[in-house]
Amino acid sequence: MQTTISKKPATLTLWRRWNWLLWIAVVAVVYTWAITGLHFTGLQESAASVSRSIVHGLVQPDWSYVYNGSGEDLVSLILQTLAIAFLGTIISSLISVPFAFWAARGGKEWLHVRSGSGKVILTLIRTFPEIVLAIMFIKAVGPGSYAGVLAVSIHSIGMLGKLFSEAIENMDRGADEAITSAGGNSAQIFMLATLPTIMPEFISYTLYRFEIAVRSASILGMVGAGGIGTPMIFAIQTRNWPRVGIILLGIVLMVLLIDSLSEQLRKRLI
């Protein structure tokens, strides 16, 4: 009887120590199956010349496109991209607040049903990628920045609503309990305790979402939703690689600047 008991823990310990080999084998089988399903037909005859043209254009960008006063230059379209991201983020951050309180889990059992339905709604909103929403809104309101703002704002509601609801669930309830014990009503608890407690996290999450929205707004123009993506897809189609190079350089600098500023602001808030 003692031998049987001692063998079971030993077997369990051995499995826990070496079960990672099984997962490696499973992943290897999946990758092998996926790779064997690819049909590589070889490089095109023009691959070498096209690659040289791309590299030459990227290292020697079209500096004349930076600003020419036409409203379709790099500076103007980067500002338009930032405006799309900023406006979409502001709209979504305001609309996300009621969704966050709807989806936040409370202490009572009936609140779990309410929060569950809110989480389902936010998940459904997040299901649609921004580029799909942009295509849908282009059909509804036409091409341009308006469709881009709608796409960024609607998609961001799902993301910010989820982050906001988690902040509400994890907030410190000490201030709420203090005002409740002093005889405060629900409005006073919300305005004097709940809101000041969660506002720094709300602002931090909004800044983080703005960083992502800037990258998304740069891509939405490729389907006609305004911003710097529109001239970039035109330049790629016409193989104007110096134009592509200066646009990519502008996007990189824009993203680095926004990320740096956002990080500094979030450090001050937290």
N, C-alpha and C positions, 0 to 999 in steps of 0.2 A: 504493500500500500504506500509506503514511504517513497519507494522508487518511482511509482507512477506519478505521485504528487511532484517529485523533484524534476521529472522529465518535462512536465507541462510548462512550468516557467522557463526552463531552458530552451524548449522549442519556441515559445513565444518570444523570448529575447533574441534568439537567432533570426526569427522572421523580421522583427523590428530592425535588426541591424542590417539585413541584406535585402529588404523589400525594395530598396531603391533600384536594385539591378533589374527587377521586374518592370519598373516604370521606364527605365532606360530602354529596355527591350521593346516595350509597347510603343514608345515614341519613335524608336528607330524603324519599327514596322510601318507606322503611319507615314513617316517621312518617305520611306522607300516606296510605299504604295502611291503617294502623291507625286513623287518625282517621276516614277515610271509612267504616269499618266500624261506627262508633258511630251509634246511632239516638237522637237527642235528641228527646224528645217534649214538651219545654217544662216550665216550672215549674208546680207545683201551685198551686191557688188559695189554699191556706192557707200558702204558703211565707213570705209577708211576716209574718203574725202569729206563725207558729211561730218564725221567726228572731228576732223581737223578744222572744219569751218566753225563748228560749235565752240571748240576750245579757243580758236582765234578770236571769235566774237566775244566770248566771255572775258578774256584777258585784255581785250581792247574795246571796252564798251563805248557806246555812242553818247559822249558827254554833251553834245548839242541838244539832247532830248531832256536834259535836267530841267531847264526852264526856258520857255520861249514866249510866254505870255498868251498862248492860245487857249489856255484852259484845259488842254489835252496833254500837257507835258507831265513829267514825272512828279514834280512837286505838287502840282494841282491835284493829280489823281491819288497821290499818297494822302493828301489832306482829305480828299473825298472818302478814301478807305477808312481813315481814322474816324471820320464823322459817322460813317455807317456803323462801325464797331461801337463807338461811344453812344450813339443814340439807341442802337439796339440793346446795349447793355443796360442803359438807364431805364428804358421801358420795361425790360424783363425784370430788373431788380424790384421795381415798384409792383408789378403784377404778381411776382413770385411770393410776396409777403403773405397775402391771404392763403395762397396754396400751401405755404410752409406751415402755417398754423393748422390748416386742415389736415395735413399729412403727419404732423407731429404726434407721437404716441403719448397718451396721458396715463394717469394712474388708474383710472376707473376702467372696468371691463368693457362698457359700452363704447368707450372712446377708441378701443382697438379697432372696432368696426369702422368708425369714422376715419381714423388715420389710415387704415388699410385701403379704403376707397380712394383717399387722397394720394397715397403712394402709387396706386394703380394708374390714376390719371397722369401723374408726373412721369411715370414710366412710359405710358403711351405717347406723351409729348416728346420724350427723348428718343423714341423709336425712329423717328424720321430724321435722317441726316440733313444738315443745313443745305447742302447742295440740291437735295430732292425738294425741300421746301422752297428754295429759290426758284427752281423750275416751275413749281406749281403756282407760285405767286406771280411769276412772269406771265403765265397764261392768264392770270386774273387781273393784274394791274398794269401789265406791259413791262418791257425791259427798263432797267435803270436802277438808281439807288434806292428807290422806294421799295422795290421787291427785295433788295438786299437787306434793308433795315427790318422788314417783316420777317425774313428768314432767320436772321440772327436773333431777333427778339423772341420769336416763338420757340426756337430751339433752346435758347438760354433759360426760358421759364422752367423747362423740365430739369435742367442742371442746377440752377440756383435754388429752385424750390426744394430739391432734394437736400442740398447743402444747408439751406436755411432751416429746414425741418430737423436735421440732425443737430444743428446748433441749439435749437429750442429744447430738444430732448435732453441734451447734455448740459444745459445751463445750470448755474448755481441757484438753488431755490431759497437761499438764506434771506435775501432781501424781500422776496415775496412773503415769506413766513413772518418776517418782522413787521411788515405793514399790515398783514392780516391780523396779527396779534394786537396791533395798536388800534384795530377797528376800521381799517381802510376798506373801501369798496373795490369792486373789480376794476373800475376805470382807474382808480388811484394806484392799484397794484400794477396795472399794465404800464401806466405812464411813468411812475416813479421807480419801479423795480425791474419789471420784465424788459421794457424797451432799452433802458440804459445798459442792462447787462448783456443783451444780445446784439446791440448795435455795432460794437467794434468788430465782432465776427461777421456780421452781415456786410459791413463795408470791406473787410478783408476778402471775403469770398467774391464780392462784386469786382474788386480790382483784379483778382485772379481770373475771373471770367472775362474781364475786358482784355487781358493778355491773349486768351484763346480766341476771342472774337476778332481781334486784329488779324490773326493768322487766317481765320475763316473768311473774313471780308476780302482778303487778298485773293482768295481762290474763287469766290462767288462770281467775280466779274467774268470768269471764263465761260459761264453760261448766260451772261448778259445781265447780271444783277448789280452792275456798277462797280466802281473802284478800279484798282490798278490791274486786276486780272484781265480786263477786257483788252487793253493794248498788248498785254503779254501774250494772250492766245493768238491775236492777229499777227504779232511778230513771229511767233513760232510757226504759224501756218505759212507765212511768206518767207521763212528761213532768214529773217533779219536778226542774226545772232548778236551783233553789237547792241541792238535795241533790247533784246532779251537780257543781255549781260547787265546793262545799266538798270533795267527794271528789277532784276534779281538783287543787285547791289542795294538799290533803294529799299526793297522789302527787308533785306537783312538788317540794314541800319535802323529802319523803323522798328522792327521787332526787338532788336537789342536795346534801343532807347526806351521803348515802352516797358520791357521786362525790368530794366534797371530802375526806372522811376517807380513802377508798381512795387517792386521789392522793398525799396526804401520807405514808401508810404506804409506798406504792411508791417514793417518792422516798428514803425512809430505807433501803430495801432495796437499791436499785441504786446 
